[in-house]
Amino acid sequence: MNVYHLSPLGNDRWTGRLAAPARNRRDGPWATLAGARDNLRALRAAGKVVGPVTVQVHDGRYALTETVAFTQHDSHTHYLAAPRARPVFDGGERLTGWKVGERNGRTEWTLDLPEVAADRWYFRSLFVNGRRAPRARLPKFAPEGKAVHNYHRLGEIKHPDRTDLFDGHDMFKPKPGDVQDWPSLPDAEFVLLHYWVEERMPRPQYDPKTGWLRFARRSAFNLYEASSAAYGNRDLSRYYIDNLFEALTEPGEWYLNRTTGRLYYLPRPGETPANTAIYAPRVLTFIRASGQFFNDTIEPYDAHATPHVRNLEFTGLSFRHGDWYSPLVSPQQFHPQYGQELSLAGNMQAAHCVPGTLIFRAARGCAVRDCTFSQLGLYGIEFDEGCRDCAAVGNDLSDLGAGGIRGGGTDFDGHLDGRTGHLTITDNTISHIGRIFHQGVGVFLGHAFNCTVAHNHIHHACYTGISTGWTWGFRETPSRNNRIESNLIHDIGAGVLSDLGGIYTLGVQPGTLVRGNHLHHIWSHDYGGWGIYLDEGTAHLVIEHNLVHDTKHAPFNIHFARENVVRHNIFARGTHALTSVSRVEPGPMSANYFNNIVVGPSLRLFCGGYKGNIAAGALSSNGNCFWSPGGKLPHSANPRSKTPGVPTRVTWKEWRQAGHDQLSIIADPKITEGRKTWRVAKNSPALKLGFKPWDWSKCGPRPKAERS
């Protein structure tokens, strides 16, 4: 059996065969991940190692200063934590030598970093005693708690008549008093919060005579809060100013002057240089494992003979202290009308341009199991183009700049080798994500097929919990046959962004199943705090046995969709509605909606959106059990429909006269709410209609012995 060892006490010139250094210090384990990789390559090339290899990683801290790249030559290798070991791959450097002084009556620590002054190092993150420290900012926004309400609003925009979604701009005027001509302003970033994205506008130039600001990038979307046509909101975008030295006022904040190299930190009560561990990251992506596609080099060979990374696995390891950056987003990638204008300040959705901390590309049979990802700046794990039969199982991902786990490959216009599918993403805990890129998603599948996303626990995110599909409208896509099952998703949105859901689907996805998930406490800033959200063109899905409750808007929502099945779900306590359809169109039904339990209180029963009449189409609803405290159902409505002649209010009688819910009943479904599951009594009238109960106590990660 080919077993080698890695230890902080090792040496990359040793054989790696021993778990600890020999007494004579002439042999022992290897010392670094890159060293283990290089030694194994040499051994395999010399024919001294044949077959799979296990590298036992022993306890300790392994400092990373650059990305470790693996290729097809590193296949069939398993990097595994040694028994009882908790090895940590650390992308940060501990900072010492602080000088203690005072600033505006507060204790201030400073540290001069010559590498920063020489432009050889710059970091955007700082971690203090195990937590992410906020950069100095105005107002004191944070994506959680009461601080989520700390923001400014734009005062004026150049072209208020340009309200199309992609009518972004590189200029705006703040309200009087919100912005000054601060000396550090050129290094600040203005972070816009609107629609379903944040946009980071860099290098502001302020004209104190006119009060206007100009930036080095343009916003992707118009500078309104949300679509006025669809939702009636004419507010301008919110924003906060990040990385502003003049805002360094509160304990726990920091600022790095990249010109002088001086780092400033205001300590929290009780912190001293002796009892405070401060780390600054040197690494963005820790590991990149990539095979080679047919068009990656100029060497001619069979286009279908892609050399993949195969069976490269990581188990029981920890990755912490990673940085972030703002990826360049090309305008032409999304809208030809942009021409050769400035790069965009934000991703179009789901922080899709932000890469992972651990990336696989052109990979087969690779896996990440029982690892810990914390205090990182990007996504956690990424399965990029051409990944098949790969897995992320039992991992703990928290305090991440973007989202948790992402996967996706080429669409139908891309090369077949770039398709990604058969991913297993199960039993992971993903929490406190979107700390920098607030639109990061817990589990994000773009173009992916035959994937299983099950038994994950996703909570405290600023945007969506699970997202699948990446094609707008009814165009055919590779997304299909994905199973989203038994996930526990809660405390999603936090009031940061809009147009979000606990589970979000986009585009045609035949064979996809959303089953047995428990979702609750979904809260948007403006519109769209939905539980299960079928967005543009979602088609051919089965949505069944889900428990969805306590949402800002409807527990179940459709934008526009086609031929979906929605059955045996409990939808309860949506503040604004219990079920909604934003765009009602002629043609095939958006969904067959039957044998569900729908429970208030709520402002509305069924709610239409900006187009059409909710009672005239979209849903074929029947055999449901409706109930609201007191027994009286709320009316249905089309409060914002732009279609002429559509009634604003629809009574229960009118709803039934339109052909809906002829076999449905208004009756107490006799539900007992528990902490982990809701139970339907054996004598519930919903059972007589055909409702089939589910045990939601099984949602979330399973013990190792029970993982399938």
C-alpha positions in Angstrom: 0.0 0.0 0.0 1.4 3.4 -1.0 1.1 5.5 2.2 3.1 8.7 2.7 3.1 11.3 5.4 2.9 15.1 5.6 3.9 17.0 8.8 4.9 20.6 9.8 7.9 18.8 11.3 8.9 17.3 8.0 11.2 18.1 5.1 10.3 17.9 1.4 13.8 16.3 0.7 12.9 13.2 2.9 11.2 10.1 1.6 7.8 10.9 3.2 7.5 7.3 4.4 7.8 8.0 8.1 5.0 9.7 10.2 7.6 11.6 12.3 11.2 12.6 11.8 13.8 9.9 12.4 16.1 10.4 15.4 19.1 11.1 13.1 17.0 13.8 11.2 17.8 12.2 7.9 14.4 10.9 7.0 10.8 11.5 7.9 7.6 13.1 6.5 7.2 15.7 3.9 6.6 19.3 5.0 4.4 21.0 2.4 1.5 20.2 0.2 3.4 21.3 -2.9 6.4 19.3 -1.8 4.2 16.2 -1.5 2.8 16.8 -4.9 6.2 17.2 -6.5 7.7 14.2 -4.8 4.9 12.0 -5.9 5.2 13.2 -9.4 8.9 12.3 -9.4 8.2 8.9 -7.9 5.5 8.1 -10.4 7.6 9.3 -13.4 10.5 7.0 -12.2 8.1 4.1 -11.9 8.7 3.8 -8.2 5.0 4.3 -7.4 2.2 2.6 -9.2 -1.4 2.8 -8.3 -3.3 4.9 -5.7 -1.5 6.8 -3.0 -2.6 8.0 0.4 -0.9 10.9 2.1 -1.6 11.1 5.8 -1.6 14.7 6.9 -0.6 15.1 10.5 -1.6 17.7 13.0 -0.4 21.2 12.8 -0.5 24.4 10.7 0.6 24.4 7.1 1.3 27.9 5.8 0.3 28.6 2.2 1.7 31.6 0.4 0.5 30.7 -3.1 -2.0 28.5 -4.9 -1.1 24.8 -5.0 -1.9 23.5 -8.5 -2.7 19.9 -9.3 -2.9 18.3 -12.8 -3.8 15.0 -14.3 -0.3 13.8 -13.2 -1.5 14.0 -9.6 -4.5 11.7 -10.0 -5.3 8.8 -7.7 -4.1 10.5 -4.6 -5.9 10.9 -1.3 -4.8 13.6 1.1 -6.3 12.4 4.4 -6.1 13.7 7.9 -4.1 11.3 10.1 -6.1 9.6 12.9 -7.1 12.2 15.6 -5.3 15.0 13.6 -6.9 18.3 12.7 -4.4 19.8 10.1 -5.0 23.3 9.0 -3.9 24.8 5.7 -3.6 28.5 6.5 -3.5 31.2 3.8 -2.8 33.9 6.4 0.3 35.3 8.0 0.2 36.2 11.7 1.1 39.9 12.2 3.2 40.9 15.2 5.2 43.9 16.3 2.2 46.2 16.8 2.8 49.7 18.2 0.1 50.9 20.7 -1.0 54.5 20.4 -4.2 56.5 20.5 -6.6 57.9 17.9 -9.4 60.3 18.7 -9.5 59.1 22.3 -9.4 55.4 21.4 -6.6 52.9 21.6 -5.0 52.4 18.2 -2.5 49.7 17.0 -0.3 50.3 14.0 2.0 48.1 12.1 4.2 49.1 9.1 4.4 46.5 6.3 7.2 47.2 3.9 5.9 44.6 1.4 2.7 46.6 1.1 4.5 49.9 0.6 6.6 48.2 -2.1 3.4 47.0 -3.8 4.4 43.3 -3.4 1.4 42.5 -1.0 -2.0 43.9 -0.5 -4.9 42.3 1.4 -8.6 43.1 1.8 -9.3 40.9 4.8 -8.1 40.8 8.4 -9.0 38.1 10.9 -8.7 38.8 14.6 -9.0 36.1 17.2 -10.9 33.8 14.9 -13.3 36.3 13.4 -13.5 38.5 10.3 -12.7 42.2 11.2 -14.7 44.8 9.2 -12.8 47.3 7.1 -13.5 50.9 8.1 -16.7 51.9 6.4 -19.6 54.4 6.4 -22.3 53.8 7.5 -21.5 50.9 9.7 -23.2 48.3 7.5 -23.0 44.6 8.2 -25.0 41.8 6.6 -26.7 40.8 9.8 -28.7 42.1 12.7 -29.6 45.7 13.0 -26.5 46.8 11.1 -28.1 45.6 7.9 -30.2 48.9 8.1 -27.1 51.1 8.1 -26.8 52.5 4.6 -27.0 55.6 2.5 -29.2 56.1 -0.6 -28.2 57.7 -3.8 -29.3 61.3 -4.1 -29.5 61.8 -7.8 -28.6 59.9 -11.0 -27.8 61.2 -14.5 -30.5 59.5 -16.4 -33.6 58.9 -14.3 -35.6 57.9 -17.4 -33.4 54.9 -18.1 -35.1 52.2 -16.0 -34.3 49.1 -18.1 -32.5 46.6 -16.0 -29.2 46.9 -17.7 -29.1 50.7 -17.8 -26.2 50.9 -15.4 -23.9 53.9 -15.0 -20.5 55.0 -13.6 -21.8 58.2 -12.0 -24.2 59.3 -9.3 -24.7 62.1 -6.8 -24.9 61.4 -3.1 -27.2 63.2 -0.8 -25.8 66.3 0.9 -23.5 65.4 3.8 -23.1 61.7 3.0 -19.8 62.1 1.1 -16.9 64.5 1.6 -13.7 65.0 -0.3 -11.8 62.8 2.2 -8.1 62.2 1.5 -8.5 58.4 1.4 -11.6 58.5 -0.8 -9.8 57.3 -4.0 -9.0 54.0 -2.4 -12.5 53.4 -1.1 -15.2 51.2 -2.7 -18.9 52.2 -2.9 -20.9 49.0 -2.5 -24.3 49.3 -4.1 -27.2 47.2 -2.8 -30.1 46.8 -5.2 -32.1 44.2 -7.0 -30.5 40.8 -6.2 -26.9 41.9 -6.3 -24.2 44.0 -4.7 -21.9 46.0 -6.9 -18.5 47.2 -5.8 -17.8 50.6 -7.5 -14.0 51.2 -7.2 -11.7 54.3 -7.4 -14.2 57.1 -6.8 -13.5 60.6 -8.1 -15.4 63.2 -6.3 -16.1 66.7 -7.6 -16.8 68.9 -4.5 -18.1 71.7 -6.7 -20.9 69.7 -8.4 -21.2 66.9 -5.7 -21.0 64.1 -8.4 -19.0 60.9 -8.1 -17.5 59.0 -11.0 -16.0 55.4 -10.8 -13.6 53.2 -12.6 -16.4 50.6 -13.3 -20.0 51.0 -14.2 -22.9 49.3 -12.5 -24.4 46.4 -14.3 -27.9 47.3 -13.4 -29.7 50.7 -13.3 -29.3 52.7 -10.1 -32.8 52.1 -8.7 -33.6 49.8 -5.8 -35.8 47.6 -7.8 -37.9 47.4 -11.0 -40.5 50.2 -10.8 -42.5 48.6 -13.6 -42.9 45.3 -11.8 -43.0 46.3 -8.1 -43.6 50.0 -8.0 -40.4 50.9 -6.1 -38.9 54.2 -7.3 -36.3 54.5 -4.6 -32.7 54.9 -5.7 -30.1 52.3 -4.7 -28.7 51.8 -1.2 -25.0 51.9 -0.7 -22.2 51.9 1.9 -18.6 53.1 1.6 -16.0 50.5 2.3 -12.3 50.9 3.1 -12.4 54.6 4.1 -9.7 55.7 6.6 -11.7 58.6 7.9 -14.4 56.0 9.0 -12.0 54.2 11.3 -13.8 55.0 14.5 -15.2 51.8 16.1 -13.4 49.0 18.0 -12.7 46.0 15.7 -12.3 48.0 12.6 -9.1 48.3 10.5 -7.6 50.1 7.6 -4.6 49.4 5.4 -2.8 52.3 3.6 -1.4 50.7 0.5 0.8 53.7 -0.2 2.7 53.9 3.1 2.1 50.2 4.0 0.8 51.2 7.5 -1.9 49.0 8.9 -4.3 50.4 11.5 -6.5 48.4 13.9 -8.7 49.6 16.7 -8.8 46.8 19.4 -11.9 45.5 21.0 -12.3 45.8 24.8 -9.9 43.3 26.5 -7.7 42.8 23.5 -3.9 43.3 23.9 -1.1 42.6 21.4 -0.2 39.7 23.7 -3.6 37.9 23.7 -4.7 38.8 20.2 -3.9 36.7 17.1 -4.2 38.8 13.9 -3.8 37.2 10.5 -3.6 38.8 7.1 -4.2 36.6 4.1 -1.7 36.0 1.3 -3.8 33.5 -0.8 -7.0 33.7 -2.7 -7.6 30.2 -4.1 -5.8 27.6 -2.1 -5.9 24.6 -4.4 -6.6 24.4 -8.1 -6.9 20.9 -9.6 -7.3 21.0 -13.3 -7.1 18.6 -16.2 -6.6 19.8 -19.7 -9.3 20.4 -22.3 -8.7 20.0 -26.0 -8.4 23.8 -26.6 -6.2 24.6 -23.6 -2.9 24.3 -25.5 -1.8 24.5 -29.1 -0.8 20.9 -29.1 -2.9 18.9 -31.5 -4.6 15.8 -30.2 -7.9 14.1 -30.1 -10.5 16.6 -29.0 -12.3 13.9 -27.0 -9.2 12.7 -25.2 -9.2 15.2 -22.4 -6.7 14.2 -19.7 -8.7 14.6 -16.6 -7.7 14.9 -13.0 -8.9 11.6 -11.6 -9.7 10.5 -8.0 -7.9 13.3 -6.3 -9.4 13.5 -2.8 -9.1 15.7 0.3 -10.6 14.4 3.6 -10.6 15.9 7.1 -8.5 19.0 6.3 -9.2 22.6 7.3 -8.7 25.7 5.1 -8.8 29.1 6.6 -7.7 32.8 6.2 -8.2 33.5 2.5 -8.6 36.8 0.7 -10.9 38.1 -1.9 -10.8 40.4 -5.0 -13.4 41.9 -7.4 -13.3 39.8 -10.6 -13.5 41.7 -13.9 -16.9 41.2 -15.5 -17.1 41.9 -19.2 -20.1 43.9 -20.3 -20.2 42.1 -23.7 -20.7 38.8 -21.9 -24.2 39.9 -21.1 -25.3 42.6 -23.4 -24.0 43.4 -26.8 -25.2 47.0 -26.5 -22.5 47.7 -24.0 -19.8 47.7 -26.7 -16.4 48.5 -25.3 -17.5 50.3 -22.2 -16.1 50.0 -18.7 -16.0 46.7 -16.9 -19.0 46.0 -14.7 -18.9 46.6 -11.0 -20.9 43.5 -10.1 -21.8 40.0 -11.0 -25.2 39.5 -12.8 -26.4 37.0 -10.2 -25.2 34.6 -7.6 -21.6 36.0 -7.5 -21.1 33.7 -10.5 -17.7 35.2 -11.5 -16.3 34.6 -8.0 -14.2 31.4 -8.0 -13.7 28.9 -5.3 -11.1 28.4 -2.6 -10.7 24.8 -3.8 -11.3 24.4 -7.5 -11.7 21.3 -9.7 -11.8 21.6 -13.5 -11.9 18.7 -16.0 -12.0 16.3 -13.1 -13.4 12.8 -12.6 -14.2 11.0 -9.4 -12.6 13.8 -7.2 -14.0 14.5 -3.7 -13.8 16.8 -0.7 -15.1 15.1 2.5 -15.3 16.2 6.1 -13.2 19.3 5.5 -13.6 22.7 7.2 -13.6 26.0 5.2 -13.7 29.1 7.3 -12.7 32.8 7.2 -12.3 32.8 3.4 -13.0 35.5 0.8 -14.4 33.5 -2.2 -16.7 30.6 -2.7 -15.7 27.5 -0.7 -15.6 24.6 -3.2 -16.0 24.8 -6.9 -16.6 22.1 -9.5 -16.0 23.9 -12.8 -16.2 22.9 -16.4 -15.9 19.2 -17.3 -16.3 17.8 -13.8 -18.2 14.5 -13.4 -18.8 12.1 -10.6 -17.3 14.4 -8.1 -18.4 14.9 -4.5 -18.5 17.4 -1.6 -19.8 15.5 1.4 -19.8 16.3 5.2 -18.0 19.6 5.0 -18.4 22.6 7.2 -18.2 25.9 5.4 -18.7 29.2 7.3 -17.7 32.9 7.3 -17.2 33.0 3.5 -16.9 36.0 1.3 -19.2 34.5 -1.3 -21.2 31.3 -1.2 -20.5 27.7 -0.1 -20.3 25.2 -3.0 -20.7 25.8 -6.7 -20.8 23.6 -9.7 -21.5 24.1 -13.4 -20.0 23.7 -16.9 -20.6 24.7 -20.5 -24.1 25.3 -21.9 -25.4 23.8 -25.1 -23.2 26.1 -27.2 -20.1 25.0 -25.4 -18.0 21.9 -26.1 -19.3 18.6 -24.8 -16.2 17.9 -22.7 -17.0 21.0 -20.7 -20.3 19.7 -19.4 -20.5 19.2 -15.6 -22.7 16.6 -14.0 -23.2 13.7 -11.6 -22.1 15.8 -8.6 -22.9 14.7 -5.1 -23.3 17.6 -2.7 -24.6 16.2 0.6 -24.4 16.5 4.4 -22.6 19.8 4.3 -23.2 22.7 6.8 -23.0 26.1 5.1 -23.5 29.2 7.2 -22.7 32.9 7.5 -21.9 33.3 3.8 -22.0 36.3 1.6 -19.9 38.4 4.0 -18.3 40.3 1.0 -20.2 39.2 -2.1 -23.7 39.3 -0.5 -25.2 37.6 -3.5 -23.3 34.4 -2.8 -25.4 31.2 -2.8 -25.2 28.3 -0.4 -25.2 25.6 -3.1 -25.1 27.0 -6.7 -25.5 24.8 -9.7 -25.3 26.5 -13.0 -25.3 24.3 -16.1 -25.3 20.9 -14.4 -27.1 17.6 -14.7 -27.8 14.5 -12.7 -26.6 16.1 -9.5 -27.7 15.3 -5.9 -28.0 18.2 -3.4 -29.3 16.6 -0.3 -29.2 16.7 3.5 -27.4 20.0 3.6 -27.9 22.6 6.4 -27.8 26.1 4.9 -28.4 29.2 7.1 -27.5 32.9 7.6 -27.1 33.8 4.0 -27.7 37.2 2.3 -29.2 35.7 -0.8 -30.5 32.3 -1.9 -29.9 29.0 -0.2 -29.8 26.6 -3.2 -29.9 27.7 -6.8 -30.1 25.5 -9.9 -30.2 26.4 -13.6 -28.5 29.2 -15.5 -30.6 29.8 -18.6 -33.3 32.5 -18.8 -36.5 31.6 -20.6 -37.5 28.3 -22.3 -34.3 27.5 -24.2 -33.0 24.0 -23.9 -30.1 23.6 -21.4 -27.9 20.9 -20.0 -29.6 21.3 -16.5 -31.8 18.3 -15.8 -32.4 15.4 -13.5 -31.1 17.2 -10.4 -32.3 16.1 -7.0 -32.7 18.7 -4.3 -33.9 16.7 -1.3 -34.0 16.8 2.6 -32.1 20.1 2.9 -32.6 22.3 6.0 -32.6 26.0 4.9 -33.4 28.9 7.2 -32.5 32.5 8.0 -31.9 33.4 4.4 -31.8 36.9 3.0 -31.4 38.9 6.2 -33.0 41.9 4.5 -29.8 42.6 2.4 -31.0 42.0 -1.1 -34.2 41.4 -3.0 -35.6 38.8 -5.5 -34.3 35.7 -3.6 -35.5 32.4 -2.3 -34.7 29.5 -0.1 -34.6 27.3 -3.2 -34.3 29.0 -6.6 -34.7 27.5 -10.0 -34.1 29.0 -13.4 -34.8 27.7 -16.9 -35.9 24.3 -18.3 -34.8 21.5 -16.1 -36.6 18.2 -17.0 -36.5 15.5 -14.4 -35.4 17.8 -11.6 -37.0 17.0 -8.2 -37.3 19.4 -5.2 -38.5 17.1 -2.4 -38.7 17.0 1.3 -36.9 20.2 2.1 -37.6 22.3 5.2 -37.3 26.1 4.6 -38.2 28.9 7.0 -37.5 32.5 7.8 -36.7 33.9 4.4 -36.5 37.7 4.4 -35.6 40.1 1.5 -35.0 43.8 1.6 -37.7 44.9 -0.8 -39.6 42.3 -2.9 -39.1 38.6 -3.3 -38.5 36.9 0.1 -39.9 33.7 -1.3 -39.5 30.1 0.0 -39.4 28.0 -3.2 -39.0 30.3 -6.2 -39.4 29.1 -9.8 -37.9 31.9 -11.9 -37.9 32.6 -15.7 -38.7 29.6 -17.8 -38.6 27.0 -15.1 -40.2 23.9 -16.6 -40.8 20.2 -16.0 -39.9 20.1 -12.3 -41.7 18.2 -9.5 -42.0 20.2 -6.2 -43.2 17.9 -3.5 -43.2 17.2 0.2 -41.6 20.5 1.2 -42.3 22.3 4.4 -42.0 26.1 3.8 -43.1 28.7 6.3 -42.4 32.2 7.7 -41.4 34.1 4.6 -41.6 37.7 3.8 -43.5 37.0 0.6 -45.0 33.8 -0.6 -43.7 30.4 0.6 -44.1 29.4 -3.1 -43.6 31.7 -6.0 -43.5 31.5 -9.8 -42.1 34.2 -12.0 -43.1 32.6 -15.3 -42.9 28.9 -15.8 -44.3 25.9 -17.7 -45.6 22.4 -16.8 -44.4 21.9 -13.3 -46.0 19.7 -10.6 -46.5 21.1 -7.1 -48.0 18.6 -4.7 -48.0 17.4 -1.1 -46.3 20.5 0.3 -47.1 22.6 3.3 -47.0 26.4 2.6 -47.5 28.5 5.7 -47.3 32.0 7.0 -46.1 34.1 4.0 -46.5 37.6 5.2 -47.7 39.1 1.8 -49.1 36.0 0.2 -49.2 32.2 0.4 -48.7 31.4 -3.3 -47.8 33.9 -6.1 -47.2 34.1 -9.8 -45.4 37.3 -11.1 -46.2 36.9 -14.8 -49.4 35.1 -15.9 -49.2 34.3 -19.6 -51.4 32.4 -22.1 -50.4 28.9 -23.0 -49.4 25.8 -21.0 -50.1 26.0 -17.3 -47.2 27.1 -15.1 -47.9 24.4 -12.6 -50.4 21.8 -11.5 -51.0 22.7 -7.9 -52.7 20.0 -5.9 -52.9 18.1 -2.6 -51.1 20.9 -0.7 -51.8 22.2 2.7 -51.9 26.1 2.6 -52.0 27.8 6.0 -52.2 31.5 7.0 -52.2 34.0 8.3 -51.3 36.0 5.3 -52.3 39.2 3.5 -53.4 37.2 0.4 -54.2 33.6 -0.6 -53.0 33.7 -4.2 -51.3 36.8 -5.5 -50.6 37.9 -9.1 -47.7 40.1 -10.2 -47.0 42.6 -12.8 -48.7 40.9 -15.7 -52.0 39.0 -16.2 -54.7 37.8 -13.8 -53.8 35.1 -11.2 -57.3 33.8 -11.4 -57.3 33.5 -15.2 -54.3 31.2 -15.7 -50.9 30.1 -14.5 -52.1 27.5 -11.9 -54.3 24.5 -12.2 -55.2 24.3 -8.5 -57.3 21.6 -6.9 -57.6 19.1 -4.0 -55.8 21.5 -1.6 -56.6 22.1 2.1 -56.7 25.8 3.0 -56.8 27.2 6.5 -56.3 30.5 8.3 -56.7 31.2 12.0 -60.3 32.0 12.6 -61.3 30.0 9.5 -61.7 33.0 7.2 -59.3 32.9 4.2 -57.7 36.1 2.9 -58.8 37.1 -0.6 -56.6 36.6 -3.7 -55.4 39.7 -5.6 -53.6 41.3 -8.5 -52.3 44.4 -6.7 -49.8 45.5 -9.4 -50.9 44.0 -12.6 -50.3 46.2 -15.6 -52.7 44.2 -17.8 -55.9 46.2 -18.5 -59.2 45.0 -17.0 -57.6 42.8 -14.4 -59.4 42.9 -11.0 -57.3 44.0 -8.1 -59.3 41.8 -5.6 -60.4 38.2 -6.2 -62.7 36.6 -3.6 -62.8 32.9 -2.8 -66.1 32.6 -4.7 -64.7 34.3 -7.8 -61.5 32.2 -7.5 -63.7 29.0 -7.6 -65.9 30.4 -10.4 -62.7 30.8 -12.5 -62.4 27.0 -12.3 -60.0 26.6 -9.4 -60.1 24.4 -6.3 -63.4 22.7 -7.0 -62.4 19.8 -4.8 -60.5 21.8 -2.2 -61.6 22.4 1.3 -61.3 25.1 4.0 -60.5 23.1 7.1 -58.1 22.9 10.0 -55.4 20.5 8.8 -54.6 19.6 12.4 -50.9 20.2 12.3 -48.6 20.0 15.3 -45.5 22.2 15.0 -42.2 20.8 16.4 -38.7 22.2 16.4 -37.5 19.8 13.7 -40.7 18.8 11.9 -44.4 19.5 11.6 -46.7 16.5 12.0 -50.1 16.1 10.4 -52.6 14.3 12.6 -54.0 10.9 11.4 -57.5 12.4 11.3 -56.5 15.4 9.3 -59.0 16.3 6.6 -56.0 16.9 4.3 -55.3 13.2 4.2 -58.7 12.4 2.8 -57.9 14.7 -0.1 -54.8 12.8 -0.8 -52.1 14.7 1.0 -49.1 12.5 1.8 -47.1 13.4 5.0 -43.4 13.6 5.2 -40.9 13.4 8.1 -38.9 16.6 7.9 -36.9 15.7 11.0 -34.5 13.9 8.6 -33.6 17.2 6.9 -30.0 18.4 7.3 -26.7 16.5 7.6 -26.8 12.8 8.6 -24.4 10.9 10.9 -21.5 9.4 8.8 -22.9 5.9 9.3 -26.2 6.9 7.7 -24.8 8.6 4.6 -25.7 6.8 1.4 
